[in-house]
């Protein structure tokens, strides 16, 4: 949990980086398979994985309750389903020789029973739903200002409008979560020697 604050920031930073790589890759009219496709998807996948310990730390930082556990569970489902989707995209980019081959690989996965609704329709958006709920809880706890959940909502909305806005969405999430990451780092920092004796 020592690096939970950094893990919290890794999510929006890697998301924004993925969006930037995507824009660069699409600028020449050829995006995937190739280095740009693979590197962008791997970066975002790393951000999702690094977010998991941060999510555990967020749960510990909130008062116990069903609302807290539900928000964490929803966020976790969003993280897992998003990570699976990006992992499949990485594999498709590595094994296929052209865009049609990539679509065939991802299509085989998506056509499995229950996969499309879970991993492409319902699951990934739950990451934003959970983040919105968690930031609202931290606003109520006096840790975050009202604009943090507002920026999470804006960031989520931008990804719906266009994937070209992913870098801006990542920036919104970064600004929204930065104060919380700083507080997490402070909470998890080891107490100085002798601090207990002065308490």
C-alpha positions in Angstrom: 0.0 0.0 0.0 3.1 2.3 0.2 2.6 3.4 -3.4 -1.2 3.6 -3.4 -1.2 7.4 -4.1 1.0 6.8 -7.2 -1.2 4.0 -8.3 -4.2 6.3 -8.1 -2.5 8.8 -10.4 -1.3 6.0 -12.7 -4.9 5.4 -13.9 -5.6 8.8 -15.4 -2.0 9.3 -16.5 -1.8 6.0 -18.4 -5.3 6.6 -19.8 -4.3 10.0 -21.2 -1.1 8.5 -22.6 -3.1 5.8 -24.4 -5.3 8.5 -25.9 -2.3 10.5 -27.0 -0.7 7.5 -28.6 -4.0 6.6 -30.3 -4.2 10.1 -31.8 -0.6 9.9 -33.1 -1.2 6.4 -34.5 -4.4 7.5 -36.3 -2.8 10.6 -37.8 -1.1 8.6 -40.6 -4.3 6.6 -41.3 -2.8 3.3 -40.0 -3.6 2.4 -36.4 -3.0 -1.2 -35.6 -1.5 -3.6 -35.7 1.9 -2.1 -34.9 4.0 -0.4 -32.2 1.6 2.5 -31.7 -1.4 0.1 -31.1 0.5 -2.2 -28.8 2.3 0.4 -26.8 -0.8 2.5 -26.2 -2.9 -0.5 -25.1 -0.1 -1.8 -22.9 0.3 1.5 -21.2 -3.4 1.8 -20.3 -3.4 -1.9 -19.2 -0.5 -1.1 -16.8 -2.5 1.9 -15.4 -5.5 -0.3 -14.7 -3.4 -2.9 -12.9 -1.5 -0.3 -10.8 -4.9 1.1 -9.8 -5.9 -2.1 -7.9 -3.8 -1.5 -4.8 -5.0 2.1 -4.8 -8.6 0.9 -4.8 -7.8 -1.3 -1.8 -6.3 1.8 0.0 -9.4 3.9 -0.9 -11.6 1.3 0.7 -9.6 1.4 3.9 -9.7 5.2 4.0 -13.5 5.3 4.0 -15.7 4.4 7.0 -17.1 0.9 6.8 -20.5 0.4 5.3 -22.4 -1.2 2.5 -22.2 1.9 0.3 -18.4 1.9 0.5 -18.1 -1.8 -0.3 -20.6 -1.5 -3.1 -18.7 1.4 -4.7 -15.4 -0.5 -4.4 -16.9 -3.6 -5.9 -18.5 -1.7 -8.8 -15.1 0.0 -9.5 -13.3 -3.2 -9.3 -15.6 -4.9 -11.8 -15.0 -1.9 -14.1 -11.2 -2.3 -13.7 -11.2 -6.0 -14.4 -13.5 -5.9 -17.4 -11.6 -3.0 -18.9 -8.3 -4.8 -18.3 -9.6 -7.9 -20.0 -10.7 -5.9 -23.0 -7.3 -4.1 -23.4 -5.5 -7.4 -22.9 -7.4 -9.0 -25.7 -6.6 -5.9 -27.9 -2.9 -6.3 -27.1 -3.0 -10.0 -28.1 -4.9 -9.2 -31.3 -2.3 -6.6 -32.2 0.6 -9.0 -31.6 -0.8 -12.0 -33.5 -2.6 -10.4 -36.4 -0.9 -9.0 -39.5 -3.5 -6.5 -40.5 -6.7 -4.7 -39.2 -8.9 -7.5 -40.5 -7.0 -10.1 -38.6 -7.2 -8.0 -35.4 -11.0 -7.8 -35.9 -11.2 -11.5 -36.3 -9.3 -12.1 -33.1 -11.3 -9.7 -31.0 -14.5 -10.9 -32.7 -13.9 -14.5 -31.7 -13.6 -13.4 -28.1 -16.6 -11.0 -28.2 -18.8 -13.6 -29.8 -18.4 -16.0 -26.8 -21.6 -16.3 -24.8 -22.0 -13.4 -22.4 -18.7 -11.7 -23.3 -19.9 -8.8 -25.3 -22.4 -7.4 -22.7 -20.0 -8.1 -19.8 -16.7 -6.9 -21.2 -17.8 -4.4 -23.8 -21.1 -2.9 -22.9 -21.8 -3.1 -19.1 -18.5 -3.8 -17.4 -16.0 -1.0 -18.4 -18.3 1.9 -17.8 -18.7 0.7 -14.2 -15.2 2.0 -13.6 -16.5 5.6 -14.0 -19.6 4.8 -12.0 -17.6 3.5 -9.1 -15.1 6.4 -9.3 -17.9 8.9 -9.2 -19.5 7.2 -6.2 -16.1 7.0 -4.3 -15.3 10.7 -5.0 -18.7 11.7 -3.8 -18.1 9.7 -0.6 -14.8 11.5 -0.1 -16.6 14.9 -0.6 -19.0 14.0 2.1 -16.0 13.0 4.3 -14.5 16.5 3.8 -11.5 15.1 1.9 -12.4 16.3 -1.6 -14.1 19.4 -3.0 -17.3 19.2 -5.1 -15.4 19.7 -8.4 -13.7 16.3 -8.1 -16.8 14.1 -8.8 -17.8 16.8 -11.3 -14.6 16.3 -13.2 -15.0 12.5 -13.1 -18.4 12.9 -14.6 -17.0 15.2 -17.3 -14.2 12.8 -18.1 -16.6 9.9 -18.4 -18.8 11.9 -20.7 -16.0 12.9 -23.0 -15.1 9.3 -23.7 -18.7 8.7 -24.8 -18.6 11.7 -27.1 -15.4 10.6 -28.9 -12.4 8.5 -28.2 -10.3 11.3 -29.7 -11.1 13.2 -26.4 -9.5 10.5 -24.2 -6.4 12.6 -23.5 -8.7 15.4 -22.2 -10.8 12.9 -20.2 -7.6 11.5 -18.7 -6.6 15.1 -17.7 -10.0 15.6 -16.0 -9.6 12.4 -14.0 -6.0 13.4 -13.1 -7.1 16.8 -11.7 -10.1 15.1 -9.9 -8.0 12.4 -8.2 -4.7 14.3 -7.5 -5.9 15.7 -4.1 -7.0 12.2 -3.1 -3.7 10.7 -4.1 -1.9 13.2 -2.0 -4.0 12.4 1.0 -3.5 8.7 0.5 0.2 9.2 0.5 0.0 11.2 3.7 -2.3 8.6 5.4 0.0 5.7 4.5 3.3 7.4 5.3 5.1 5.7 8.2 4.9 7.7 11.4 8.2 9.3 12.5 10.1 7.5 15.3 8.9 8.5 18.7 5.7 10.0 17.4 3.7 7.5 19.5 5.6 8.7 22.6 4.6 12.3 22.0 0.9 11.5 21.4 
